[in-house]
Amino acid sequence: MPSLGQFSAHITVNNVPLPEYGVDLDENKRTVSCWIPSAEDQEFAVRWKDSDNKFDLSGHVWVDGISVGGKSSQHRPRHRVLESSKQFVRTSSTSGRPLVFSKVELTEDDEYLNSSISSQLGEVRLTISHVKISGYHPYSGKQSTLPDAVKLHERTKKAIGHCVVTGDETMYRKHARVKSAKIRQVVTFIFKYRPLAFLQAEGVAPLFIRSLNAAASTSRSNNASVSNSRDRNDAATLDRSRAPVGHGLRSLEGTVERPAPQIKSEVKPEPRPSVIKHLGTIDLTMDD
């Protein structure tokens, strides 16, 4: 995850962080940039956190050079880390459209040959600032707008492949706008997104990485296999409960089941000590 000081940020798809390549840090400009793989019709979220949590924080997001708003978070002394995210563009106080990677449309129409192209096309930018939150006020109806599609002339030299659009409108929890005063901007994160094949062809990403859609499909398949295996094993729960703890952990990790060895009645098996593995401390706190 790209970071600068106590600040870090990443792009997630289905709550899974996308891999970052070619991370470049400029401490003088307080800027971090990197490359990420994008896939067509893929919803994503921008997430950031402050591990010090000493100030109110505001994050503002731009995609392809267009502001899509942001989110402010109030300092809470009982929380060690201040986290926030941006994954949709508001359309009302209770609805919004998700951010989605989409395919750039190529055209032979000469009308687009000399059209203006943003220098930030193909980028997701996040600026994080220290602010002072003073209150809230109702949603004003102000909206950020993204184009339904991006068209480029076939002879355009800027090789992008993807752009960002908004998906279908979805209901979200009621939203109120924050009243805040900016103290200072502390860091900027720049995520330059391209199709995985482009990053591999340019030597930015390794060739052996599977596509994001293939990885997601494999994950769903593995989840289905685990579910079916669990159904078949329900009848043997009592027998497994007698096995040592270490055996149970190996089964949970996906070890192929083997039938229990047959023990002759005249042989008394040696008692086996239970093996207790320390799994670490589990943090059960949740953000409210």
C-alpha positions as CSV (number, residue, x, y, z in Angstrom):
1,M,0.0,0.0,0.0
2,P,1.5,3.4,-1.0
3,S,2.3,5.5,2.0
4,L,3.9,8.8,3.1
5,G,4.5,9.2,6.8
6,Q,1.4,8.2,8.7
7,F,-0.8,8.5,5.5
8,S,-1.6,5.6,3.2
9,A,-4.1,4.9,0.4
10,H,-5.1,2.2,-2.1
11,I,-7.7,1.3,-4.7
12,T,-10.0,-1.6,-3.9
13,V,-12.3,-3.8,-6.0
14,N,-14.8,-5.9,-4.0
15,N,-12.9,-4.8,-0.9
16,V,-9.6,-6.3,-2.2
17,P,-6.7,-3.9,-2.8
18,L,-5.4,-3.8,-6.3
19,P,-1.7,-4.4,-6.7
20,E,0.5,-1.3,-7.1
21,Y,3.6,-1.2,-9.4
22,G,6.4,1.4,-9.9
23,V,5.6,3.3,-6.6
24,D,7.3,6.7,-6.7
25,L,7.7,8.8,-3.6
26,D,8.5,12.6,-3.7
27,E,8.8,13.8,-0.1
28,N,9.5,17.4,-1.1
29,K,6.2,17.6,-3.1
30,R,4.4,15.3,-0.6
31,T,3.3,13.1,-3.5
32,V,3.1,9.4,-4.1
33,S,2.4,7.9,-7.5
34,C,2.0,4.3,-8.8
35,W,0.5,2.1,-11.5
36,I,-2.6,-0.1,-11.0
37,P,-4.3,-2.6,-13.3
38,S,-7.9,-1.8,-14.3
39,A,-10.6,-4.0,-15.8
40,E,-13.6,-3.0,-17.9
41,D,-17.0,-2.7,-16.0
42,Q,-15.2,-2.9,-12.6
43,E,-16.5,-0.9,-9.7
44,F,-13.8,0.4,-7.4
45,A,-13.3,2.5,-4.2
46,V,-10.6,4.9,-3.1
47,R,-9.6,4.2,0.5
48,W,-7.2,6.1,2.8
49,K,-6.1,6.3,6.4
50,D,-4.2,8.3,8.9
51,S,-2.4,6.1,11.5
52,D,-1.7,9.0,13.9
53,N,-5.3,10.2,14.1
54,K,-4.5,13.6,15.7
55,F,-6.6,15.9,13.4
56,D,-9.8,16.1,11.5
57,L,-9.1,14.8,8.0
58,S,-10.6,15.4,4.5
59,G,-9.9,13.4,1.4
60,H,-10.8,14.8,-2.1
61,V,-10.9,12.6,-5.2
62,W,-10.4,13.4,-8.9
63,V,-10.8,10.9,-11.7
64,D,-9.5,11.7,-15.2
65,G,-9.1,15.3,-14.0
66,I,-12.7,15.7,-12.8
67,S,-13.6,16.3,-9.2
68,V,-16.0,13.7,-7.8
69,G,-16.1,15.0,-4.3
70,G,-14.6,13.6,-1.1
71,K,-15.2,12.8,2.5
72,S,-14.3,14.3,5.8
73,S,-13.6,12.4,9.0
74,Q,-13.6,13.8,12.5
75,H,-10.8,13.0,14.9
76,R,-11.9,10.5,17.5
77,P,-9.4,10.0,20.4
78,R,-10.5,6.5,21.2
79,H,-9.6,5.3,17.7
80,R,-6.0,4.7,16.9
81,V,-6.5,5.0,13.1
82,L,-8.7,7.4,11.1
83,E,-10.0,5.7,7.9
84,S,-12.3,6.8,5.1
85,S,-13.2,6.0,1.5
86,K,-14.9,7.3,-1.7
87,Q,-16.7,4.9,-4.0
88,F,-19.6,6.7,-5.6
89,V,-20.8,10.1,-6.8
90,R,-23.7,11.5,-4.9
91,T,-27.0,12.1,-6.9
92,S,-29.1,13.0,-3.8
93,S,-28.9,12.8,0.0
94,T,-29.7,9.1,-0.1
95,S,-28.4,7.9,-3.5
96,G,-25.3,7.8,-5.7
97,R,-23.6,6.2,-8.7
98,P,-20.6,4.0,-8.2
99,L,-17.2,4.7,-9.8
100,V,-16.5,2.2,-12.6
101,F,-13.6,1.5,-14.9
102,S,-14.8,1.5,-18.5
103,K,-13.4,1.1,-22.0
104,V,-12.3,4.1,-24.0
105,E,-14.2,4.3,-27.3
106,L,-12.1,4.9,-30.4
107,T,-13.6,6.7,-33.4
108,E,-12.6,7.7,-36.9
109,D,-14.7,10.9,-36.6
110,D,-12.3,13.8,-37.3
111,E,-14.4,15.9,-34.9
112,Y,-12.5,14.2,-32.1
113,L,-9.0,14.5,-33.8
114,N,-8.2,17.9,-32.2
115,S,-10.5,17.6,-29.2
116,S,-9.0,18.6,-25.8
117,I,-7.7,15.7,-23.7
118,S,-7.1,16.1,-20.0
119,S,-3.5,15.4,-19.0
120,Q,-4.9,13.5,-16.0
121,L,-6.9,11.1,-18.2
122,G,-6.1,7.6,-16.8
123,E,-5.5,8.8,-13.3
124,V,-7.3,8.7,-9.9
125,R,-6.0,11.4,-7.6
126,L,-6.5,11.7,-3.9
127,T,-5.5,14.8,-1.9
128,I,-5.6,14.5,1.9
129,S,-5.8,17.6,4.1
130,H,-5.9,18.5,7.7
131,V,-9.2,20.4,8.4
132,K,-11.2,21.6,11.3
133,I,-14.8,20.3,11.3
134,S,-17.3,22.8,12.8
135,G,-20.6,21.2,12.0
136,Y,-22.9,19.8,9.4
137,H,-25.6,21.1,7.0
138,P,-28.1,19.4,4.7
139,Y,-27.2,18.0,1.3
140,S,-27.4,20.9,-1.1
141,G,-28.1,19.0,-4.3
142,K,-24.7,19.8,-5.8
143,Q,-23.4,17.0,-8.0
144,S,-20.2,16.0,-9.7
145,T,-20.7,14.8,-13.2
146,L,-18.7,12.3,-15.3
147,P,-19.2,11.6,-19.0
148,D,-21.1,8.5,-19.9
149,A,-18.2,7.5,-22.2
150,V,-14.8,8.9,-23.3
151,K,-14.2,9.0,-27.1
152,L,-10.7,9.4,-28.6
153,H,-9.7,9.5,-32.2
154,E,-7.9,6.4,-33.5
155,R,-4.9,8.5,-34.3
156,T,-4.6,10.0,-30.8
157,K,-1.2,9.2,-29.4
158,K,-2.3,9.0,-25.8
159,A,-2.6,5.3,-25.1
160,I,-5.1,4.9,-22.3
161,G,-7.4,1.9,-22.9
162,H,-9.7,2.7,-19.9
163,C,-11.5,5.7,-18.4
164,V,-13.8,6.2,-15.4
165,V,-17.6,6.5,-15.7
166,T,-20.5,6.1,-13.2
167,G,-22.6,3.0,-12.8
168,D,-26.3,2.6,-12.1
169,E,-27.9,4.7,-9.3
170,T,-27.9,2.9,-5.9
171,M,-29.4,3.8,-2.6
172,Y,-27.0,4.7,0.3
173,R,-27.4,5.9,3.8
174,K,-28.6,9.5,4.3
175,H,-25.8,12.1,3.7
176,A,-25.1,15.4,5.3
177,R,-22.4,17.8,4.1
178,V,-19.6,18.8,6.5
179,K,-18.7,22.3,7.4
180,S,-15.0,22.5,7.7
181,A,-12.0,24.9,7.3
182,K,-8.9,23.6,5.5
183,I,-5.7,23.9,7.6
184,R,-3.2,22.5,5.1
185,Q,-2.8,19.8,2.4
186,V,-0.6,17.1,3.6
187,V,-0.2,14.5,0.8
188,T,-1.4,13.6,-2.7
189,F,-1.7,10.1,-4.0
190,I,-1.8,9.4,-7.8
191,F,-3.0,6.1,-9.1
192,K,-2.3,5.7,-12.9
193,Y,-4.6,3.0,-14.1
194,R,-4.2,0.9,-17.3
195,P,-5.4,-2.5,-18.5
196,L,-3.2,-5.3,-17.1
197,A,-2.0,-6.3,-20.6
198,F,-0.7,-2.8,-21.2
199,L,1.2,-2.7,-17.9
200,Q,2.7,-6.1,-18.8
201,A,3.7,-5.0,-22.3
202,E,5.4,-2.0,-20.9
203,G,7.3,-4.0,-18.3
204,V,5.5,-2.3,-15.4
205,A,3.7,-5.5,-14.2
206,P,5.2,-9.1,-14.3
207,L,3.9,-11.3,-17.1
208,F,2.8,-14.2,-14.9
209,I,0.0,-12.3,-13.1
210,R,-3.5,-13.6,-13.9
211,S,-6.1,-11.1,-15.0
212,L,-8.3,-9.6,-12.3
213,N,-11.5,-11.2,-13.7
214,A,-9.8,-14.6,-13.8
215,A,-8.7,-14.2,-10.2
216,A,-12.2,-13.2,-9.1
217,S,-13.6,-16.3,-10.9
218,T,-11.2,-18.6,-9.3
219,S,-12.0,-17.1,-5.9
220,R,-15.7,-17.7,-6.4
221,S,-15.0,-21.3,-7.5
222,N,-12.9,-22.0,-4.5
223,N,-15.6,-20.6,-2.2
224,A,-18.1,-23.0,-3.8
225,S,-15.8,-25.9,-3.3
226,V,-15.4,-25.1,0.3
227,S,-19.1,-24.8,0.8
228,N,-19.8,-28.2,-0.8
229,S,-17.0,-29.8,1.2
230,R,-18.5,-28.4,4.4
231,D,-21.9,-30.0,3.5
232,R,-20.3,-33.4,3.0
233,N,-18.4,-33.2,6.3
234,D,-21.3,-32.2,8.6
235,A,-22.1,-35.9,9.3
236,A,-18.6,-36.5,10.5
237,T,-18.4,-33.5,12.9
238,L,-18.5,-35.7,16.1
239,D,-15.6,-37.8,14.9
240,R,-13.5,-34.8,13.9
241,S,-14.1,-33.2,17.3
242,R,-12.1,-36.1,18.9
243,A,-9.0,-35.3,16.7
244,P,-6.1,-33.2,18.0
245,V,-6.4,-29.4,17.5
246,G,-3.5,-29.3,15.0
247,H,-5.5,-31.7,12.7
248,G,-8.5,-29.4,12.7
249,L,-6.4,-26.4,11.8
250,R,-4.9,-28.2,8.8
251,S,-8.4,-29.2,7.6
252,L,-9.5,-25.5,7.8
253,E,-6.5,-24.5,5.7
254,G,-7.8,-26.7,2.8
255,T,-5.9,-30.0,3.3
256,V,-7.5,-32.8,1.4
257,E,-9.4,-35.1,3.7
258,R,-8.2,-38.6,4.3
259,P,-10.2,-41.4,5.9
260,A,-9.4,-42.1,9.5
261,P,-7.0,-45.0,9.9
262,Q,-8.6,-48.3,11.0
263,I,-7.5,-49.2,14.6
264,K,-7.6,-52.8,15.6
265,S,-9.6,-53.4,18.8
266,E,-6.8,-55.3,20.5
267,V,-4.4,-52.4,20.1
268,K,-4.6,-49.6,22.5
269,P,-3.5,-46.3,20.8
270,E,-1.0,-44.2,22.6
271,P,-2.6,-41.0,23.9
272,R,-1.6,-38.0,21.8
273,P,-1.1,-34.6,23.5
274,S,-3.3,-31.8,22.2
275,V,-1.4,-29.2,20.2
276,I,-2.5,-25.7,20.8
277,K,-1.4,-23.2,18.1
278,H,-1.3,-19.5,19.1
279,L,-3.1,-17.6,16.4
280,G,-2.4,-14.1,17.7
281,T,-4.7,-11.4,19.0
282,I,-7.9,-10.8,17.2
283,D,-9.1,-7.2,17.0
284,L,-12.9,-7.1,17.3
285,T,-13.3,-3.3,17.4
286,M,-15.4,-1.8,14.6
287,D,-15.7,1.6,13.2
288,D,-19.0,3.3,13.8
